[in-house]
Amino acid sequence: MFGRRNDGQATPRKVVATTAPAKAEAPVAAPKPAAPRPAVAKQAAPVAAPKPRATDQRSENYYQIKTTIFNALIDTIDLTQLAQLDGESAREEIRDIVNEILSIKNVVMSISEQEALLQDICNDVLGYGPLEPLLARDDIADIMVNGCDRTFIEVSGKVELTNIRFRDNSQLMNICQRIVSQIGRRVDESSPICDARLPDGSRVNVIVPPLAIDGPALTIRKFRRDKLTMDDLVKYASISQEGAEVLGIIGKVRCNVLISGGTGSGKTTLLNCLTGFIDTDERVITCEDAAELQLQQPHVVRLETRPPNLEGQGQVTMTELVRNCLRMRPERIIVGEVRGPEAFDLLQAMNTGHDGSMGTLHANSPREALSRLESMITMGGFALPSKTIREMICGSIDVVIQAARLRDGSRRITHITEVLGTEGDVIITQDLFVYEMDGEDESGKIKGKHVSTGISRPAFWERARYYNQHHALAAALDRAQG
């Protein structure tokens, strides 16, 4: 049978027996006392079936049994042959071998415990081990692993400790290696920091010893399987219906947009929603450190930066990607996150015929976002007067959208702000929509609403007229004021 070692000493189905003593071992202690004979069916009733949730309760004895069975499996199985099988066949093969090991070692477990053990071991060998049940849950936004025995998750904006744990730091390190190797990267003592992504686009950061003192630290920013739309943001009260309509028009009429916000405020989600209004006949090029945008248009080119190799060579920075975009005939350039000198090249692109380009950056307000943009250009070594840089920002950026995560964990779009120009050395902006908080309810949830500031003719009105969207824009602003 595939997946087992073939040393010529036993038939494939009996190969497991070669790893066990000649006679059956004494029963391995199970979480519940059992009769001497391995009557598995009779032990099913007392123990409730473990569920694949972040709060699974597993006894110390369960992990000891799992370690024993897992080690026996590794001694028995031929991983080279197993790698030749497809996922489903490999899982069936592992389950067959584990069942034989359980029988030979006379392990007494309930049916539900045995099923959980089989699932865990299959995840360890073929998947991401204890992370699999967390990755399967769509309500989790972040997974934070602090060493082998402490795993936190974020659910509904709140961080909570789980009982998920790893066998040891070596298992956690192996899973980290498995994740980063999928995109051709590595993480070890010589290269202890790595950014990567999962196949579904979820963003991954790994930092390992000697930089991480208490063991490998793994952080996963999960992506939903069903991509959020602007209608979903309205349903979750992240933006009002009228505000969502204005954002849709901003995306359609090719305004240059900067999305700012703190960590975990929903910038990338909002950027994904805005890209949903891009016409299908436009050529879009994305530049990211870890490819996580999920554009649905047919003409999209996705670019990703590359870290240096062991010799410090081969690095490709965001600045180089943005500059290369200009040679690829883009109609829109989407930068996943602006954090350095690439800000200058992005502004140049926005101001030279690539209308509708977008990017995100970390800032706590629209005005701070513009100041940070200026700082990035200055730090890039461009010896330009401050006034020139501010005029360039005003000539490039049309709208700044501010996202925030409030103290109750909810995410809101707090400002939709236009960039009007400069007055002296000061950049002039005006808010179209702002989020006003009205306190909190009995459960601690923040109450508030999005209100219009009364602007009936925004600065991009002529652009909306050019794309025949001015009637829809006027109607949305009128309803917001009414």
N, C-alpha and C positions, 0 to 999 in steps of 0.2 A: 504494500500500500504506500502511496506517495507520502512523504513527510516523515517517514520513520527511517532510522539508520538500518542499513542492510549490511550487517557484518558476517552473514552466512552462518550464524550460530543458532538462529531460530526463524521460524516462519514469521511473516509480517504481523499477523494478528497476535502472536505470542511474544513479540519483541519486548514488550513492557515487562514481562515476567523476569527477564534477565537482570533487571535493575532491582528486583525485590528479593528478600530472603527465600529460602526453599519452602518455608512454612509461612503461613499468614502471620502478620504482625499483630500485636495486641491492638485492640481498637483505639484509634486516636480519639482523645476526649473531644466531645462536641459541646456546644453551648448548653444543651439540655441533656441530663442523664438518660442513658438508653440501655436496653437489654443487651446481653452479650452478643446475640446473633444480629447480623446487619439487616434487620427487617426495615428497610428504608420506608416503605409505605406506612408502617405503623407509627413512625416518628413524624409524619407530616403535619398532624393536627396541632401539636402544642406550639409550634413556632410560626409566627406570621411571616408572610413572604416579604423579603426586602424589596423595596421599590427603588428604581433608579432616580432618586432625588438627591439633592445636595445635602439633605439632613439624614441620610441613612445611618442607622445605628448598627455598628458592627463591633462585636466583642473582641477582646485581645486574643481569645482562643481562635476565633475565626481567622485572624491574620496569621497566626502561627500555622494553622492547617493550610492556608493558602500558600504560605511560603514553602512548606514541605512539599506540597503537590507541584508547585511551580518549578522548584529545583529538580524534582524527579522528571518533570516533563522536559526540561532543557537537557537533562542527561540522556533522554530517550529519543527526542525528535531530531530529525535532520533538517535544519533550517534551510539548507541549500535546495533540497527537493521541495520543501514547503513553499519556497518563494516562487516556484514554477506554477503553483496552483492559483486559480482566481480566488477572490476573497471568500465567497460562500463555500467553496470546496475546502479551503484551508481551515475555515471555522469548523466545518463538520469533522475534518480529520483531527483537529485539536480536541474537539469534544469527545470523540471516540477514544483517544489515547488517555485523556483525563479520567474518563469513566473507568477504564481498565486499571489505572493507577489507584483510584478510589477503592475499587474492588479488591485489588491485591493488598493494599495497605489496611484494608478492613476499616475504613473511615465510616463512622456512623453519623449521617447528616439527614436532615429532613429533605423532602423533595424541593422545597422552596430554597433552602440554603444551598443545596447542590446546584440548582439552576443558577443562583446568583454567583456561586463559585466558578461555574463553567463560563459564565458571561464575563466575569472579571479577568479570568486567565486569557480568554480569547482577546479581550481588549489590551491586555499587557503585551501579548505576542504580536498582534496584528494592528492595533490601533494606538491610542494615546493613553492607555491604562486607565487609572481612576478618573481622568478628565473626560472620558467618553460620556458618562451620564450628564455631566455639566454642559458639554457641548451640544447635547441633544435637546436641552431645554431652551426654548425660544424666549423665555422671560428673563434670562440672565444677560446683562449688558457687559459685565467685566468678570474675569476670573483672575484672581491674584494668589499665586502660590508662593508662600514664604518658607522655603525649605520643605522637607518631606512630610512634616506632620502638621502643618498649618495652611489651610486653604480658605480664602475668603471669596465671596461673590458679591456682586451688586445686583439687587433686584428692586425695581421701582425707585431707583435713585438712592437706596440705602444699602450700606455695606454690612454683611453679616458673616459670621464665622460658620464654617461647615465642618462636618465630621469626615470629609473626604481626606484621605492621607495616602502616602506612597510607602512602599516597602522600606525604602531607605533613600538616601541622597543619590545613590548610584542609579536606582530606577528612574528617579526624577531627571537625572542628567541624561540618561539614555533617551528619554522621551523628548527632552529639549533638542538633543542631537537629531532625532528622527524628524522633528518639525522643521528645523532650519536646513537640514540636508535636502529637503524637497525642492528648495529653490537654489540649491548649489552653494549654500553658505555653511559655516561651521562655527562652533563655539567651544572653546577650551581655555586652558590657562594662558596660552599665548594670545588668544583673541577672546577675552572674557565677556564682551558685550556684542550682542547681535540683534538686529531688527529683521523680522521675517513676517510671513503671512501663512495662513492656512489655505487650503484649496478653495474655501468659500469666500476668501477675501478678508477674513478676520485678522486683525493686526496683532502681531506677537513681538514682545520684547523679552530677551533673556539676558541675565547677568549672573555670572557664576563665580565661584572662588578663583583667585584670592580676593576679588573685589567684593563679592557677596560673602560676608563673614559666616553667616549661619546656614550656608548651603545655597544651591541654585535658587534664584528668584525668577519666576515665570509670570508674565502678565499678558493676558489675552483680552483684547477689545473685540467682543463678539459682534458679528453681523447677523441681522435677522435673515431668515430664509426668504421671507416675503418682503421685498423692498418697500419701504415706506413711501407714500406719495403725499402731495400737499393736502389732499383730503384727509389723510390720516392725521396730519399735524393739526388740522382744524378739529377733528374728532377728539384729539387729546388736549385741546385748548392751548396748544403751543402758539397758535396765531388765530385771529378772528377770520371769519369767512371773507370779509371785505379785504383784510390784509393779505390773505392768501391769493385773492384775485389780483391784487396789485403786484404781488411777487411774481405771479404767473406772467403778467404783462411785462414786467421788468426782464424776465427770462426770454420772452418772445421777441421783444424789440431790440435785443442785443445791447443792453446796458452793460457796462463794465462793472462787475460786482466784487466787493470785498466782504467776506464773511468773517466776523471776529467773535471771539468768545473765549472763555476759560477752558481748562481741560475737562472733557466729559460733558460739555454743554450742548453737544449735538451739531457741531459745525459741519462735519462730514455728511451727516444725515441730511442736513438742510441743503448742502451743496448737491447731493444726489437728487433731492427733490427739484431743485432749480434746473438741473440739467434735463429733467423730464420735459421741459418746454422748448428744448432745442429742436429745430426742424430736422427731419430725417435726411435731408439732402445736404446737410452741412458737414464738412470735414472737421472733426474734433480730435485734438491731441491732448492727452493727459500726461502730466509729469508728477511723479510721487516718489517718496522714499520707500514706501511699501504699498504696492498697488492694491487699493481697497475701494476705489470708486466703482460703481456698478452702472455704467451708462448703457442705455438700451438702444441707442441709435446704431444703424448698420455701419456707419463710416467713422469708426473710432480707432485711433492708434494709441496704445498704452505704453508709456515709457516709465522706467524705474531706475533709480540711482543704484550705484554699485560701490560697496566698500572696498578699501585696498586689500591686497593679498598679504601673505606673510612677509613678503619683502617690501611692503609699503607701496607697491605699484598697482596700476590698473584701476584706481578710483575714478568714478564718474560722478561728478557733483550735480546738484540741481541746477546750478548756473549753466553748466555745459548742456544739460538737457534742454533748458529753456532756449538757449541760443541756437541749438540744433533744430528746435521746433520751427524757427523762422525760415529754415531752408526746406521745410517739408510741406509748404503751401497749406498752412492751417487756416481755417476760418474762425475757429475759437481755440484758445489755449486754456486749459484747466490745470491749475497748480494745486496739488493736494494740500500743501502747507508751505506758506512763505515764511522763511525763518533766517534768511541771510542775504548775501549779495544778489541772489537771483531776483530780488525785488526790483532792482533797477532794470533788468532785462524784461521783466514782466510789464512794467510801466511803459517801457519803450514799445513793446509789442502792442499794448492796448492803444497806444497813441499813434500807431502807424498802420492802421487798416485792419486790425484784428478785433473788431468790436464784438462785445459779448463774451470776452474772456473773464474768467473767474478765479478766485483763490481764497484761501483761508489763512488766518493768523491768530495768534494768541493775544488778546487784549480784553480789557474790562469795560470799554465804552467805545463808541465810534470815534470820538476825538483822540482817545489814547491809541486806537488802531492806526490813525493817520500819523500820529507822532512816532509810533513804533516803525512804521514804514519808512519814515524819514531817517530814523536811527539806523535801520538796516542798510540803507543806501550809503549813509556816512561811514558805517563800519566796513563797507565793502571797499573802501579806499578811493571813492570817487571824490575828487577835490572840487566840489561844486558849492557855490554859496547856498545858504539855507533857503533864501527866497527862490532861487532857481529850482531847487528840489521841490518846494511846496507848490510852485506853479506847475511843475511836471505832474505832481500827484493830482492836483485839481483838474488838469487837462486829461488825465487818464481814468481816474476813478469817478464813476457816476453815482453809485449807491453803496452805502455801508450797511450791512445787516448785522445786528448784534444779537447773539444767542447767549443765554445764561442758564445755569442750573441753580435753582433756588434752594433755600435751606431745607425744604421738605422733600428734596429730591426731584421735583418736577422740573421740566425744561421748558423754557419760554423764549420766544423771540421778543426781546424787550425794546428794540428800536429798528425802524426802517428809516434811514437817514440819507438825505441827498448831499452831495458835495457841490457847492455852488461856485466857489472861486476863492480868491484871496482879497483881503482888504489890508493893505500894508503888508505886514509879515504874518498875518493871521489867516488861517483857512476858515472860510465861512461855510457852515452847514445848516441844514434845516431838517427837522424831524417830520416825517409824514405820519407815522404811527408810533406810539409809545405804550408800554405796558404799565398800568397803574395798579399797585397792590392796595387791597382794602382790608388788610388784617388776615386772620386765619380762623378756621372753623374749629369745632370741638375736637376733631381728630388731629389737629395740628396742620392740616393742609392749608396752604396759602390761597386766599381768595383775591381775585383781581380781574381786570378786563383790559382789552386792547382798545385804545381810543385814538381817534383821528385828531390831528392838531389843527384841522381846519384848512389845510392847503388844498385848494381846488384845481390849481394849475401847476403841477410840479415842473421842475426844470427839464425833465425828459419828455415833456408834453409834445414837442415838435417831432421827436423821434417816434413817439407813439402814433402821431398822425401819419408819419411816413409809412409805418407798417399797418395803418388802418386799425389801430387799437385804441384810438383816443376816445371813441364812444364808450367802450367797455371800461376804460380807465375813469372817465368822468362819472359813469354810473356807480362804480365801486366806491369812489371817493364821496359821492353824494350820499349813498346809503350809509357810509361810515359816519358822516357828519349828522345824519338824521337820527 
